[in-house]
Amino acid sequence: MTVFYEDAANAYFKAAELIVAKKIQYMYATNRYEKSAECYSQLKSPKTFMCYKKIIEVYLKKVYLHFYQRNIGKAIQACFEYGYECQLKFGDTKKRDEFYKIGDGLRSKHKITHSCAIKKFERCKYGKDSNLAVMDLVKVLIYVK
């Protein structure tokens, strides 16, 4: 089974590299790099990190200005998601920090502030009081708008 994953990972990676080299729609390349990373991660291979970096590089290519501006956000998000994956799947805090640093650098360079959409729901705070939970939800929805 490991041979299958390695062969698939290598094939996806080569396909992505060809797409980038031929300057075919770059978003196809990110998809292939993601598939390659999935296969490499099944093998716990450090090549997963290389795929993550390639995805970020593709997002940062200045093909068309309007795509580039939109992809800055995708690149930043990918940095933090991949950093988290490095720690979660591989226990590699050094790689995690490396990706987080890249994301912070991009955010700083492009003057993008961070506003975390992830909120932790604490069940003990609400107990069985659904009204309190609904009131807090309404407050959050009003604040977001």
C-alpha positions in Angstrom: 0.0 0.0 0.0 2.9 2.4 0.7 4.2 2.0 -2.8 0.8 3.0 -4.1 0.8 6.2 -2.0 4.4 7.0 -3.0 3.7 6.5 -6.7 0.5 8.5 -6.6 2.2 11.3 -4.6 5.1 11.5 -7.1 2.7 11.5 -10.1 0.6 14.3 -8.6 3.7 16.3 -7.8 5.1 15.9 -11.4 1.7 16.9 -12.9 1.7 20.0 -10.7 5.2 20.9 -11.7 4.3 20.5 -15.4 1.3 22.7 -15.0 3.4 25.4 -13.4 6.2 25.1 -16.0 3.7 25.3 -18.9 1.9 28.2 -17.1 -1.4 26.4 -17.5 -4.1 27.5 -15.0 -2.2 27.6 -11.8 -5.2 26.6 -9.6 -4.9 23.1 -11.2 -1.4 23.0 -9.9 -2.6 23.7 -6.3 -5.0 20.9 -6.6 -2.3 18.4 -7.7 0.1 19.6 -5.0 -2.7 19.1 -2.4 -3.3 15.5 -3.7 0.4 14.9 -3.6 0.6 16.2 0.0 -2.3 13.9 1.0 -0.5 10.9 -0.3 2.8 11.9 1.2 1.2 12.5 4.6 -0.2 9.0 4.6 3.4 7.9 4.5 4.4 10.5 7.1 6.9 11.8 4.6 8.6 15.1 5.0 7.9 15.7 1.3 4.5 16.7 2.5 6.0 20.0 3.7 7.5 20.6 0.2 4.1 20.3 -1.3 2.7 22.7 1.2 5.3 25.3 0.3 4.7 24.8 -3.4 1.0 25.4 -2.9 1.8 28.7 -1.1 4.2 29.7 -3.9 1.5 29.1 -6.5 -0.9 31.3 -4.6 1.6 34.0 -4.6 2.3 34.0 -8.4 1.3 37.3 -10.0 -0.6 36.0 -13.0 -3.5 38.5 -12.9 -3.6 41.3 -10.4 -7.2 40.6 -9.2 -6.4 36.9 -8.7 -3.2 37.8 -6.9 -5.0 40.0 -4.4 -7.5 37.4 -3.7 -4.9 34.7 -3.4 -2.9 36.6 -0.8 -5.6 35.7 1.7 -5.5 32.0 0.5 -1.8 31.9 0.9 -1.9 33.3 4.4 -4.7 30.9 5.4 -2.7 28.0 3.9 0.3 28.9 5.9 -1.6 28.6 9.2 -3.5 25.5 8.1 -0.4 23.7 7.0 1.5 24.9 10.1 -1.3 23.3 12.2 -1.1 20.1 10.2 2.7 19.9 10.7 2.1 19.8 14.4 -1.0 17.7 14.4 0.1 15.0 11.9 3.9 15.0 12.3 4.4 16.5 15.8 6.8 18.9 14.1 6.7 22.3 16.0 9.7 23.6 14.1 7.9 23.3 10.7 4.7 24.6 12.3 6.5 27.7 13.4 8.1 28.0 10.0 4.7 28.1 8.3 3.3 30.4 10.9 6.2 32.8 10.4 5.6 32.9 6.6 1.9 33.6 7.2 2.7 36.4 9.7 5.2 37.8 7.2 2.7 37.9 4.4 0.1 39.4 6.6 2.5 42.1 7.7 3.8 42.8 4.2 0.3 43.2 2.8 -1.1 45.0 5.8 -3.8 42.4 6.5 -5.0 42.3 10.1 -6.0 39.0 11.7 -9.5 38.4 13.0 -10.0 34.9 14.1 -13.4 33.4 13.2 -12.8 30.4 15.3 -14.6 30.6 18.6 -14.7 28.0 21.2 -18.1 26.9 22.5 -18.1 26.2 26.2 -21.0 24.0 27.0 -20.5 24.4 30.8 -21.1 28.1 30.4 -24.6 27.5 29.0 -25.7 24.3 30.7 -29.3 23.7 29.7 -30.0 27.4 29.2 -30.6 27.6 25.5 -31.9 31.2 25.8 -28.5 32.3 27.0 -26.8 30.5 24.1 -29.2 32.2 21.6 -28.6 35.6 23.1 -24.8 35.2 22.8 -25.2 34.0 19.2 -27.3 37.1 18.4 -24.5 39.3 19.9 -21.9 37.6 17.8 -24.0 37.9 14.6 -24.6 41.6 15.3 -20.9 42.2 15.9 -19.9 40.4 12.7 -22.2 42.5 10.6 
